[in-house]
Amino acid sequence: MRPHDTHRDVPFTLTGIDHVVFLVDDLTRAVDWYRQVLGCQHGYSYPALGMEQVWAGAALIVLWDTSHPGAAAAVPPVPGGRNVDHVCIATSTFDHDAFRAHMATHGVAIEREAMHGGARGMGHSFYIRDPWGNLLEMKGPAEYADGRE
């Protein structure tokens, strides 16, 4: 076990899971299941992407329909090969240049930067991969509410 002070050089603080993105092939069935079986509340809708979000407490579960043309980038390379696109980790406010430098120091490539929605609203996101290939979206606090066109 590592002492807590080894993380002093990290330019952000983790605050929890913002959202997880599940790949589905029947969006209506998926939304109904999460609402009826788990009691999730309706979240945001992105019909152009084939995406619906449901609230699971303070976090979002994003349901992305791989049969929809808007989900072409999320379709697994092997049918049935995976059903989680990425996990979004919520962070404190942080300096974006310090984040970039920190990732470079550790040999971690930033695959993409974008302004995306999440459980806390629209904010700046950095996409990185862990050593096992899992896609992580590192997302700072909201700059404005989600659902804005």
C-alpha positions as CSV (number, residue, x, y, z in Angstrom):
1,M,0.0,0.0,0.0
2,R,1.3,3.4,-0.9
3,P,1.3,6.4,1.4
4,H,-1.2,9.1,0.5
5,D,1.5,11.8,0.0
6,T,2.8,10.1,-3.2
7,H,-0.1,11.7,-5.1
8,R,0.8,15.3,-4.3
9,D,2.1,15.9,-7.8
10,V,-1.2,15.0,-9.5
11,P,-2.8,18.2,-10.8
12,F,-6.4,17.2,-10.0
13,T,-8.5,15.5,-7.4
14,L,-10.8,12.7,-8.2
15,T,-14.4,13.3,-7.0
16,G,-16.1,10.2,-8.2
17,I,-17.7,8.5,-11.3
18,D,-19.5,11.0,-13.5
19,H,-20.9,8.5,-16.0
20,V,-20.4,5.1,-17.6
21,V,-21.4,4.4,-21.3
22,F,-23.0,1.0,-22.0
23,L,-23.4,-0.1,-25.6
24,V,-26.8,-1.6,-26.4
25,D,-28.6,-2.8,-29.5
26,D,-32.2,-2.0,-28.4
27,L,-32.4,1.5,-26.9
28,T,-36.1,1.4,-26.0
29,R,-35.7,-1.9,-24.2
30,A,-32.5,-0.7,-22.4
31,V,-34.1,2.5,-21.2
32,D,-37.2,0.6,-20.1
33,W,-35.1,-1.9,-18.2
34,Y,-33.0,0.6,-16.4
35,R,-36.0,2.7,-15.4
36,Q,-38.3,-0.2,-14.5
37,V,-35.9,-2.7,-13.0
38,L,-33.4,-0.3,-11.3
39,G,-35.6,2.7,-10.9
40,C,-33.3,5.1,-12.8
41,Q,-34.8,8.4,-13.7
42,H,-34.8,9.8,-17.2
43,G,-31.8,11.9,-18.0
44,Y,-30.7,13.7,-21.2
45,S,-31.6,12.6,-24.8
46,Y,-29.3,12.8,-27.8
47,P,-31.4,11.4,-30.7
48,A,-28.9,12.3,-33.4
49,L,-26.4,9.9,-31.7
50,G,-28.9,7.2,-30.7
51,M,-28.1,7.9,-27.1
52,E,-30.3,8.2,-23.9
53,Q,-29.1,8.9,-20.4
54,V,-30.6,7.8,-17.2
55,W,-29.8,8.9,-13.6
56,A,-28.3,6.4,-11.2
57,G,-28.2,8.5,-8.1
58,A,-25.8,11.4,-8.7
59,A,-24.2,9.6,-11.7
60,L,-25.4,8.9,-15.2
61,I,-25.7,5.7,-17.1
62,V,-25.4,6.5,-20.8
63,L,-27.1,4.0,-23.1
64,W,-25.7,4.1,-26.7
65,D,-27.5,2.2,-29.4
66,T,-24.9,0.5,-31.6
67,S,-27.6,-0.1,-34.3
68,H,-28.0,3.7,-34.8
69,P,-25.9,5.5,-37.4
70,G,-24.9,8.1,-34.8
71,A,-23.0,5.4,-32.9
72,A,-20.7,4.2,-35.7
73,A,-17.6,5.2,-33.7
74,A,-18.8,3.0,-30.7
75,V,-19.5,-0.2,-32.5
76,P,-17.2,-2.9,-31.2
77,P,-14.7,-4.3,-33.7
78,V,-15.9,-7.8,-33.0
79,P,-19.6,-8.4,-32.6
80,G,-20.3,-8.9,-28.9
81,G,-16.7,-8.0,-28.2
82,R,-17.4,-5.4,-25.6
83,N,-20.3,-3.5,-24.2
84,V,-18.7,-0.7,-22.2
85,D,-17.4,2.2,-24.3
86,H,-15.8,4.2,-21.5
87,V,-16.0,5.4,-17.9
88,C,-16.0,9.1,-17.1
89,I,-14.2,10.0,-13.9
90,A,-15.2,13.4,-12.3
91,T,-12.4,15.6,-11.1
92,S,-11.9,18.9,-9.3
93,T,-11.1,22.0,-11.2
94,F,-7.6,21.7,-12.7
95,D,-5.2,23.5,-15.0
96,H,-5.4,21.9,-18.5
97,D,-1.8,22.6,-19.3
98,A,-0.7,21.0,-16.0
99,F,-2.9,17.9,-16.8
100,R,-1.3,17.6,-20.3
101,A,2.2,17.9,-18.8
102,H,1.4,15.3,-16.1
103,M,0.1,12.8,-18.6
104,A,3.2,13.4,-20.8
105,T,5.4,12.8,-17.8
106,H,3.8,9.4,-17.4
107,G,3.8,8.5,-21.1
108,V,0.0,8.7,-21.3
109,A,-1.3,9.9,-24.7
110,I,-4.3,12.2,-24.7
111,E,-6.5,10.7,-27.5
112,R,-9.0,13.5,-27.6
113,E,-10.2,16.7,-25.9
114,A,-13.8,17.8,-26.1
115,M,-16.6,19.7,-24.4
116,H,-19.0,17.0,-23.3
117,G,-22.0,16.6,-21.1
118,G,-22.2,14.5,-18.0
119,A,-23.8,14.2,-14.6
120,R,-22.5,17.6,-13.5
121,G,-23.2,19.4,-16.8
122,M,-21.1,20.4,-19.8
123,G,-17.4,20.6,-19.2
124,H,-14.0,20.0,-20.7
125,S,-13.0,16.3,-21.1
126,F,-9.7,14.6,-21.8
127,Y,-9.8,11.0,-23.1
128,I,-6.9,8.7,-22.1
129,R,-6.4,4.9,-21.9
130,D,-5.1,2.9,-19.0
131,P,-2.3,0.3,-19.7
132,W,-5.0,-2.3,-20.4
133,G,-6.7,-0.3,-23.1
134,N,-9.7,0.9,-21.0
135,L,-10.9,4.3,-22.2
136,L,-11.2,6.9,-19.4
137,E,-12.8,10.3,-19.8
138,M,-11.3,12.7,-17.2
139,K,-13.9,15.5,-16.8
140,G,-13.6,18.6,-14.7
141,P,-16.5,20.5,-13.2
142,A,-19.4,21.8,-15.4
143,E,-19.1,25.1,-17.3
144,Y,-22.8,25.1,-18.0
145,A,-25.8,22.8,-17.7
146,D,-26.2,19.7,-19.9
147,G,-29.0,19.5,-22.5
148,R,-28.0,22.8,-24.0
149,E,-28.3,22.8,-27.8
